[in-house]
Amino acid sequence: MSYLEAINKRKSRRTYVGNPIDPDKLYILSKLAENYNSEASLRITIVEDAGNAFNNISKSYGLFKGVRTVIALIGNKNDEHLKEKLGFYGELLVLEATILNLGTCWVGGTFDRESNFVKLGNDELLECVITVGNVPEVTFKEKLIHTFAAPKSKEIEEFYKSNVPIPEWIYEGLKAVQKAPSAVNRQPVTFTYSDNELRASVENKQRFELIDLGIAKAHFYVATKHRFDWGNGALIFNNKTE
């Protein structure tokens, strides 16, 4: 399975069977996390025993069951692009987990940050986590959550602004962005094509919008092999827009 195929397959999963992830699969995810940490000066950490972070009903609202392992998205609080980086590399890990036939879910607020499942340095922030693990067939409860909590996706034309027709490769990238997860499925990222330049931006009025920006850029990269620079409103590397 390719990463693009994983984009089409992956859905948020909140119910897990609770048994450990196969060591070979865990090794693949751990090595990828190490590579991303080195590349982007992050400290993405896979925590195998983080179930306590989801045992507090007042925090998780009973939305999760059987959580055992999480990917903790951590970095230096002084990094101006921290949220965007964690969104980008976190989503690449999500797609790899999908290829490994593991379930995942991005979690920003509905977990207990005070459960001490991961230790932080004085200059570090835990922005959010990704639950990851073995999953059963989709439960009725999960179907209900998806139906009521995930409104219909935007149309492709709602993702971009342009006074001229956009190139086909950009359209293919936007098709992948259409399937990108975002907080409360707001899909806040807007792409602007003007004077042969493509930018991606968010209004940055909500807590997780810069993480959503990183996730969307990851999907665009998977579909087109073109990467945006870091930053809200940044251009694609090399400004290739033919």
C-alpha positions in Angstrom: 0.0 0.0 0.0 1.3 3.5 -0.9 0.9 6.6 1.2 -1.6 7.9 -1.3 -3.6 4.7 -0.9 -3.3 5.1 2.9 -4.9 8.5 2.6 -7.9 7.0 0.9 -8.2 4.2 3.4 -7.5 5.8 6.7 -10.4 6.8 9.1 -10.2 7.9 12.7 -10.5 5.0 15.1 -11.5 5.4 18.8 -12.0 1.8 19.8 -8.9 -0.4 20.3 -8.6 -4.1 21.2 -6.0 -3.2 23.9 -3.3 -5.7 23.1 0.3 -4.6 22.3 1.4 -3.5 18.9 3.5 -6.1 17.1 7.2 -5.3 17.9 8.1 -5.2 14.2 5.4 -2.6 13.5 6.4 -0.6 16.6 10.0 -0.6 15.4 9.1 0.8 12.0 7.1 3.6 13.6 9.8 4.3 16.1 12.6 4.5 13.5 10.5 6.9 11.4 9.8 9.1 14.4 13.6 9.2 15.1 14.3 10.2 11.5 11.6 13.0 11.7 12.9 14.2 15.0 16.4 14.5 13.6 15.2 16.2 10.4 12.9 18.8 12.1 14.4 19.1 15.7 11.3 17.5 17.3 10.8 14.9 20.1 8.0 12.8 18.8 7.8 10.0 21.2 5.9 6.7 21.1 4.5 5.8 24.5 3.4 2.2 24.8 1.6 2.5 28.2 -0.5 5.7 27.9 -3.9 4.2 28.7 -4.2 6.3 31.8 -4.5 9.4 29.7 -7.9 8.2 28.5 -9.3 6.6 31.7 -10.6 9.9 33.0 -14.2 10.1 31.6 -14.3 13.9 32.4 -11.4 14.4 30.0 -12.1 11.8 27.2 -15.9 12.0 27.5 -16.0 8.2 27.0 -15.2 8.6 23.3 -12.2 6.2 23.5 -11.9 2.6 24.5 -8.9 0.2 24.9 -6.3 2.9 24.2 -2.8 1.6 25.1 -0.2 3.3 22.9 0.0 6.9 21.7 2.4 9.0 19.6 3.2 12.0 21.7 3.8 15.1 19.6 6.4 17.1 21.5 8.8 19.9 20.6 10.6 23.0 21.7 8.1 25.8 22.7 10.4 28.4 21.1 10.1 26.8 17.7 7.8 29.2 15.7 6.8 26.4 13.4 6.3 23.7 16.0 2.6 23.0 15.5 2.9 22.9 11.8 5.9 20.5 11.9 4.1 18.2 14.3 1.1 18.2 12.1 3.2 17.3 9.0 5.3 14.6 10.5 2.6 13.3 12.7 0.4 12.7 9.7 3.2 10.9 7.9 3.3 8.6 10.9 -0.4 8.1 10.7 -0.2 7.1 7.1 2.6 4.6 7.9 0.5 3.2 10.7 -2.4 2.8 8.2 -0.1 0.8 5.9 0.8 -1.4 8.9 -3.0 -2.0 9.4 -3.1 -0.1 12.7 -5.9 2.3 13.7 -5.2 5.9 14.6 -6.9 9.1 15.8 -5.6 12.6 16.3 -6.5 13.9 19.8 -6.0 17.4 20.9 -8.1 18.1 24.0 -9.9 14.9 25.0 -7.2 13.3 27.0 -5.7 13.8 30.5 -2.6 15.8 30.2 -2.0 15.5 33.9 -1.7 11.7 33.8 2.1 12.0 33.5 2.3 9.4 30.7 5.3 11.4 29.2 7.8 13.6 30.9 8.5 17.1 29.4 11.5 19.3 29.6 11.3 22.9 30.7 11.4 24.1 27.1 9.0 21.5 25.7 5.4 21.4 24.8 3.1 18.5 24.3 0.8 19.8 21.6 -1.4 16.7 21.1 -1.3 12.9 20.7 -2.2 10.3 18.2 -3.7 7.1 19.5 -2.4 4.1 17.6 -3.1 0.4 18.0 -4.9 -2.7 16.9 -8.5 -2.2 16.1 -11.6 -4.4 15.7 -14.2 -4.0 13.0 -15.7 -0.5 13.1 -18.2 -0.4 16.0 -21.7 1.0 16.0 -20.6 3.7 18.4 -17.7 4.8 16.1 -20.1 5.0 13.2 -22.4 7.2 15.2 -19.5 9.5 16.2 -18.4 9.8 12.6 -21.9 10.5 11.4 -22.6 13.3 13.9 -19.1 14.7 14.6 -17.8 14.8 11.1 -19.8 17.0 8.8 -19.6 16.6 5.0 -16.2 17.5 3.5 -15.8 20.7 1.6 -15.8 20.6 -2.2 -12.4 20.9 -3.9 -13.3 24.4 -5.2 -13.8 25.6 -1.6 -10.1 24.8 -0.8 -8.5 27.3 -3.1 -8.6 30.9 -4.5 -7.5 31.7 -8.0 -8.4 34.0 -10.8 -7.2 31.5 -13.4 -7.6 27.7 -13.8 -5.3 25.8 -11.6 -2.8 23.2 -13.0 -3.9 19.6 -12.8 -1.2 18.6 -10.4 -2.4 21.2 -7.9 -5.9 19.8 -8.3 -4.6 16.3 -7.5 -2.9 17.7 -4.4 -6.2 19.3 -3.2 -8.0 16.0 -3.7 -5.6 14.5 -1.1 -6.0 17.6 1.2 -9.8 17.0 1.0 -9.2 13.8 2.9 -6.9 15.3 5.6 -8.1 15.1 9.2 -8.6 18.4 11.0 -9.9 19.6 14.3 -13.7 19.1 14.4 -13.4 18.6 10.6 -13.2 22.3 10.0 -10.9 21.9 7.1 -9.5 25.4 7.7 -6.6 25.5 5.1 -6.9 27.7 2.1 -4.7 27.5 -1.0 -4.0 30.6 -3.0 -2.8 30.4 -6.6 -1.6 33.7 -8.1 1.2 34.8 -10.5 2.3 31.1 -10.8 2.8 30.9 -7.0 0.9 28.6 -4.6 0.5 29.3 -1.0 -1.2 27.5 1.9 -2.6 29.3 4.9 -5.1 29.3 7.8 -6.7 32.2 9.7 -5.0 30.8 12.9 -8.0 31.7 15.1 -8.4 28.2 16.6 -5.9 26.4 18.8 -5.1 23.5 16.4 -5.3 25.3 13.0 -1.5 25.4 12.5 -1.4 21.6 13.2 -4.2 21.3 10.6 -2.0 23.3 8.2 0.9 20.8 8.7 -1.4 17.8 8.1 -2.8 19.4 4.9 0.7 20.1 3.6 1.6 16.5 4.3 -1.3 15.2 2.2 -0.4 17.6 -0.6 3.2 16.4 -0.5 2.2 12.8 -0.7 0.0 13.4 -3.7 2.3 15.7 -5.6 5.8 15.3 -4.2 6.0 19.1 -3.8 6.6 20.4 -0.3 5.6 23.8 1.1 8.1 25.7 3.2 7.3 26.1 6.9 5.1 29.0 7.7 1.5 30.2 7.5 1.1 31.4 3.9 4.4 29.9 2.8 5.2 28.9 -0.8 6.0 25.5 -2.2 9.8 24.7 -2.3 11.3 25.7 -5.7 8.1 27.5 -6.6 7.3 24.8 -9.2 3.8 25.4 -10.5 3.8 24.3 -14.1 
